Amino acid sequence: MTQTAPKKRNFGLLPQIVVAIVLGVVLGQFLPDWLTRVFVTFNGLFGEFLNFIIPLIILGLIAPAIAELGKGAGRWLAITAAIAYTSTIIAGLLGWGTSMLVLPRVLPEGGAQSLANPEESLLEAYFVIEMPPLFGVMSALVFAFIIGVALTAIKGDVILRGATEFRDIINLVIAKILIPLLPLYIFGIFLNMAQSGQVFTIIATFLGVVVFVFSLTWVMLILQYGVAGAVSKRNPFKMLGTMLPAYATALGTSSSAASIPVTLRQAIKMGVSQPVASFVIPLSATIHLAGSTIKLTCFTLAIMMLYGMEIVPMTILGFILMLGVFMIAAPGVPGGAVMTALGLMQTQLGFDPTQQALMIATYIAIDSFGTATNVTGDGAIAMLVDKLIGKKRSDDKVSTSPLPRSAHQTAAQ
């Protein structure tokens, strides 16, 4: 009788982040400065590599995404992408508006002043190796748009294949280098902050922000299904209840791709026609990240308030509009959305490495809830698309799964 080998337990990213934060806070109380500076030096090197790779992430993910979204199902694709982008932008605006009302009451009084100049109390690295990026974030974005749009107009199979292979390389760097090293990076940040006396204020602050953001994701879902219910003349709460298995699946897996079969089944059960559901659900898993956008917007504003940064309305509006584009390119790995958005936070908002680490830690802390919001909202989009173009689908001669290659690849992950 052969014995089966025990299954290897996968210690997920979220538990690693939690352990890193706890160890950083605890060890920061008694570790000597010289040892802490070792981790600070690693953080400096990792931060330089992050600055180098971010423009390449933008180029490698956005260019093929635009190229592939421009081909295939024509009007179906355009309407679905427009609804998904609109939903994502509304999510960002909702996060912005409510954050300006709620966060000043949630954040501790005087927190911004105490964190305004953290560099003065933080330890410095032993040395820094500069890794200047090949080009800036906005240059990468413009170049990605040029390549992506051009590939929709020409038969550039060789260039498209090169772009998709470059995307595979970038996804490999994210999955094998950036994500595995994030816990160590965040450990170093919290270790340094613990020795400077800032960490307890930050932890107490973000507990309230996490509860606020979680509540806001459900407000967004009610809004999405309210619109879908009004258009389809169905009970929005009954529709939302039908999609709860998809929410639970995404909550457990933290993956929109892994939730596609359940989301598809529940969308059809909700009343979406099978051809439309088979098209919209896998595509939306790639391009619709309303929950992620809410998290990024709210946590961004919370950090800006904590550090006493000026919040300029037009700058935040531009950040949200660009964030909607960046979310289309977010890779299918845990924390991929925040890694993609770091470039915007650097260039448009001026985030430093400490603020970026706080963003990563708080974002990943409720990563599953954002993913669950994204997935559940896909059902509302499918219902809207079904009612807008479902009556004419017989004239479109579109197969039941006319997906861009990116959606097929996402579904296979």
C-alpha positions in Angstrom: 0.0 0.0 0.0 1.6 3.2 -1.1 1.4 6.3 1.0 0.5 9.5 -0.6 2.8 12.4 0.2 1.2 15.0 2.4 0.1 18.2 0.6 2.4 21.1 1.0 0.6 23.9 2.7 0.8 27.2 0.9 1.5 30.1 3.3 -0.2 32.8 1.4 0.9 36.4 0.9 -1.5 37.9 3.4 -0.3 35.8 6.3 3.3 36.6 5.3 2.5 40.3 5.3 0.8 40.0 8.7 3.8 38.1 10.2 6.2 40.6 8.7 4.3 43.6 10.3 4.1 41.9 13.7 7.7 40.9 13.7 8.7 44.4 12.6 6.7 46.0 15.4 8.0 43.6 18.0 11.6 43.4 17.0 11.8 47.1 16.5 11.5 47.6 20.2 14.8 46.1 21.1 17.0 45.3 18.0 20.2 47.4 17.8 20.4 50.2 15.3 23.2 48.6 13.3 21.1 45.5 12.6 18.0 47.5 11.7 20.1 49.4 9.2 20.9 46.1 7.4 17.2 45.7 6.6 17.0 49.4 5.8 19.8 48.9 3.3 17.9 46.0 1.7 14.8 48.2 1.5 16.8 50.8 -0.3 18.0 48.3 -2.9 14.5 46.9 -3.3 13.1 50.4 -3.7 15.6 51.3 -6.4 14.7 48.0 -8.2 11.0 48.9 -7.9 11.6 52.3 -9.4 13.5 50.7 -12.3 10.9 48.0 -13.0 7.6 50.1 -12.7 7.9 51.7 -16.1 8.6 48.3 -17.6 5.5 46.9 -15.8 3.4 49.6 -17.3 4.8 49.1 -20.8 4.7 45.3 -20.6 1.2 45.0 -19.3 -0.7 47.9 -21.0 0.5 47.6 -24.6 -0.6 44.0 -25.2 -3.8 44.6 -23.2 -4.8 47.5 -25.5 -3.8 45.4 -28.6 -5.9 42.5 -27.6 -8.9 44.5 -26.4 -9.0 46.2 -29.8 -9.7 42.9 -31.6 -12.5 40.4 -31.5 -16.1 41.1 -30.7 -16.4 44.6 -32.0 -19.4 46.3 -30.5 -19.7 43.8 -27.7 -16.2 44.5 -26.7 -16.5 48.3 -26.9 -19.7 48.4 -24.8 -18.4 46.0 -22.2 -15.1 47.9 -21.9 -16.9 51.2 -21.6 -19.2 50.0 -18.9 -16.3 48.4 -17.0 -14.2 51.5 -17.2 -17.2 53.7 -16.1 -17.8 51.4 -13.1 -14.1 51.6 -12.2 -14.1 55.4 -12.4 -17.3 55.7 -10.4 -15.7 53.5 -7.7 -12.7 55.8 -7.6 -14.9 58.9 -7.3 -17.0 57.2 -4.6 -13.9 56.4 -2.7 -12.6 60.0 -3.1 -15.9 61.7 -2.0 -16.6 59.5 1.0 -12.9 59.5 2.1 -12.9 63.3 2.2 -16.0 63.2 4.5 -15.1 60.1 6.6 -11.3 59.9 6.9 -10.8 63.2 8.8 -13.0 61.7 11.5 -11.4 58.2 11.3 -7.8 59.3 11.3 -6.4 60.2 14.8 -6.2 63.9 15.6 -2.7 65.2 15.1 -1.7 62.1 13.2 -0.7 64.1 10.1 1.5 66.4 12.1 3.3 63.5 13.8 4.1 61.8 10.5 4.7 64.9 8.4 8.5 64.5 8.3 9.3 60.8 9.0 12.7 61.0 7.4 14.1 62.9 10.4 13.6 60.0 12.8 14.1 57.0 10.5 17.4 55.2 10.2 19.4 55.5 7.0 20.8 52.7 4.8 24.5 51.8 4.9 24.7 52.3 1.1 22.5 52.8 -1.9 22.9 51.5 -5.4 21.1 53.7 -7.9 19.1 52.0 -10.6 17.6 54.7 -12.8 14.7 53.6 -14.9 15.1 53.4 -18.7 12.3 55.9 -19.1 9.7 57.7 -16.9 6.2 56.4 -16.0 4.4 58.8 -18.3 6.8 58.0 -21.2 6.0 54.3 -20.6 2.3 54.9 -20.6 2.4 56.9 -23.8 4.7 54.4 -25.5 2.3 51.6 -24.4 -0.7 53.4 -25.9 1.1 54.0 -29.2 2.2 50.3 -29.5 -1.2 49.0 -28.4 -3.3 51.2 -30.6 -1.0 50.6 -33.6 -1.3 46.8 -33.2 -5.1 47.1 -33.5 -4.7 48.7 -36.9 -1.9 46.7 -38.5 -1.2 43.0 -38.9 1.7 43.0 -36.4 1.7 39.4 -35.3 5.4 39.4 -34.7 5.3 42.6 -32.6 2.2 41.4 -30.8 3.8 38.1 -30.0 6.9 39.9 -28.7 4.6 42.2 -26.6 2.8 39.2 -25.1 6.1 37.4 -24.3 7.4 40.6 -22.7 4.3 40.6 -20.6 5.0 37.1 -19.6 8.5 38.2 -18.5 7.0 41.1 -16.5 4.5 38.8 -14.8 7.3 36.4 -14.0 9.3 39.2 -12.3 6.2 40.2 -10.3 5.4 36.7 -9.3 8.9 35.4 -8.6 10.8 38.5 -7.4 8.5 41.4 -6.3 5.8 39.5 -4.5 8.0 37.1 -2.6 10.3 39.9 -1.4 7.4 42.2 -0.4 7.1 40.7 3.2 10.8 41.3 3.8 10.5 44.8 2.4 7.5 45.6 4.6 9.2 44.0 7.6 12.1 46.4 7.2 9.7 49.4 6.9 7.8 48.6 10.1 11.0 47.7 11.9 12.4 51.1 11.1 9.1 52.8 12.0 8.9 50.9 15.3 12.3 52.2 16.3 11.3 55.8 15.4 8.1 55.5 17.5 5.6 56.0 14.5 4.3 52.4 14.0 1.6 52.2 16.7 0.0 55.4 15.5 -0.1 54.0 12.0 -1.5 50.6 12.9 -4.2 52.1 15.1 -5.0 54.5 12.2 -5.4 52.0 9.4 -7.6 49.6 11.4 -10.3 52.2 11.1 -9.6 52.8 7.5 -9.8 49.1 6.7 -13.3 48.9 8.2 -14.3 52.0 6.3 -13.1 50.6 3.0 -14.7 47.2 3.5 -18.1 48.9 4.1 -17.6 51.1 1.0 -17.1 48.0 -1.2 -20.6 46.9 -0.3 -22.0 50.3 -1.0 -20.4 50.0 -4.5 -22.0 46.6 -5.0 -25.4 47.9 -4.0 -25.0 50.8 -6.4 -23.9 48.5 -9.3 -26.9 46.1 -8.8 -29.2 49.0 -8.3 -28.4 50.3 -11.8 -28.5 46.8 -13.3 -31.8 46.1 -11.5 -33.3 49.3 -12.8 -32.3 48.5 -16.4 -33.3 44.9 -16.3 -36.4 45.6 -14.2 -35.3 43.0 -11.6 -34.9 43.0 -7.8 -31.3 44.2 -7.3 -31.0 42.6 -3.9 -32.2 39.2 -5.2 -29.7 39.5 -8.0 -26.9 40.4 -5.6 -28.0 37.4 -3.4 -27.7 35.1 -6.4 -24.1 36.3 -7.0 -23.0 35.6 -3.3 -21.4 32.2 -4.2 -19.1 34.1 -6.6 -18.3 36.6 -3.8 -17.5 33.8 -1.4 -15.3 32.0 -4.0 -13.3 35.1 -4.7 -13.0 35.8 -0.9 -11.4 32.4 -0.5 -9.1 32.4 -3.5 -8.2 36.1 -3.9 -8.3 35.5 -7.6 -10.8 36.8 -10.2 -9.6 34.2 -12.6 -10.2 31.2 -10.3 -13.7 32.5 -9.7 -14.7 32.7 -13.3 -16.6 29.3 -13.4 -18.7 30.2 -10.4 -19.2 33.8 -11.5 -20.3 32.5 -14.9 -22.7 30.0 -13.5 -24.3 32.5 -11.1 -24.6 35.1 -13.8 -26.6 32.7 -16.0 -28.7 31.7 -12.9 -29.3 35.4 -12.3 -30.9 35.7 -15.8 -28.0 36.7 -18.1 -28.1 34.9 -21.4 -25.4 32.3 -21.9 -23.7 33.9 -24.9 -23.4 37.3 -23.2 -22.3 35.8 -19.9 -19.7 33.6 -21.6 -18.3 36.8 -23.2 -18.6 39.4 -20.4 -17.6 37.4 -17.3 -14.1 36.3 -18.4 -13.4 39.7 -20.1 -14.5 41.6 -17.0 -12.3 39.4 -14.8 -9.4 41.1 -16.7 -10.6 44.7 -17.1 -13.1 45.4 -14.2 -11.5 46.2 -10.9 -13.9 48.5 -9.1 -13.2 47.1 -5.7 -9.5 47.4 -6.2 -9.9 51.0 -7.3 -11.9 51.9 -4.1 -9.2 50.4 -2.0 -6.4 52.2 -3.8 -8.2 55.5 -3.8 -9.1 55.4 -0.1 -5.8 54.2 1.2 -4.0 56.7 -1.0 -6.0 59.6 0.5 -5.5 58.2 4.0 -1.8 58.1 3.6 -1.8 61.6 2.1 -3.7 62.9 5.1 -1.5 61.1 7.6 1.6 62.6 6.1 0.2 66.1 5.7 0.4 66.1 1.9 -1.6 68.6 0.0 -4.7 67.1 -1.7 -5.3 69.0 -4.9 -8.8 68.1 -6.4 -7.6 68.1 -10.0 -4.6 66.0 -9.2 -6.8 63.4 -7.5 -9.2 63.4 -10.4 -6.4 62.8 -12.8 -5.0 60.1 -10.6 -8.4 58.3 -10.6 -8.9 58.6 -14.3 -5.4 57.2 -15.0 -5.9 54.5 -12.3 -8.9 53.2 -14.3 -6.5 52.7 -17.3 -3.8 51.1 -15.1 -6.3 48.7 -13.6 -7.0 47.2 -17.0 -3.4 46.0 -17.0 -3.3 44.7 -13.4 -1.8 41.2 -13.6 -3.5 38.2 -12.2 -1.2 37.8 -9.1 -2.0 38.8 -5.5 -1.2 42.5 -5.0 -0.8 43.0 -8.8 -3.1 46.0 -8.9 -1.2 48.0 -6.3 2.1 47.1 -7.9 0.8 48.4 -11.2 -0.5 51.6 -9.5 2.8 52.5 -7.7 4.1 54.4 -10.7 1.1 56.8 -10.5 1.6 57.3 -6.8 5.2 58.2 -7.4 4.8 60.6 -10.3 1.4 62.2 -9.7 1.3 62.2 -5.9 4.9 62.0 -4.8 4.8 58.9 -2.7 8.2 58.0 -1.1 9.2 54.3 -0.3 7.8 54.4 3.2 4.4 55.6 1.9 4.5 53.0 -0.9 5.2 50.2 1.7 2.2 51.4 3.7 0.1 51.3 0.6 1.2 47.8 -0.2 0.6 46.5 3.3 -2.8 48.0 3.8 -4.0 47.1 0.3 -3.0 43.4 0.7 -4.6 43.3 4.1 -8.0 43.2 2.5 -7.0 42.0 -0.9 -9.7 39.3 -0.9 -12.5 41.7 -0.2 -11.5 43.9 -3.2 -11.3 40.8 -5.4 -14.7 39.6 -4.2 -16.1 43.1 -5.0 -14.6 43.0 -8.5 -16.0 39.5 -9.3 -19.5 40.2 -7.9 -19.7 43.4 -9.8 -19.0 41.5 -13.0 -22.5 40.0 -12.8 -24.0 43.4 -12.8 -22.0 44.4 -15.9 -23.1 41.2 -17.6 -26.7 42.0 -16.9 -26.3 45.5 -18.3 -24.6 44.3 -21.5 -27.3 41.6 -21.9 -30.1 44.2 -21.8 -28.2 46.7 -24.0 -27.2 44.4 -26.8 -28.7 41.0 -26.0 -31.7 41.5 -28.2 -29.4 42.0 -31.2 -26.9 39.3 -30.5 -28.2 37.0 -33.2 -27.1 39.6 -35.8 -23.6 39.8 -34.3 -22.6 36.2 -35.1 -20.3 36.2 -32.1 -19.3 32.9 -30.6 -20.1 32.0 -27.0 -16.5 32.8 -26.0 -15.0 35.5 -28.3 -12.4 36.5 -25.8 -9.2 38.5 -26.2 -6.2 36.4 -25.6 -5.5 38.1 -22.3 -8.9 36.9 -21.0 -8.2 33.4 -22.1 -4.8 33.5 -20.4 -6.4 34.9 -17.2 -9.0 32.2 -17.2 -6.3 29.6 -17.4 -4.3 30.9 -14.5 
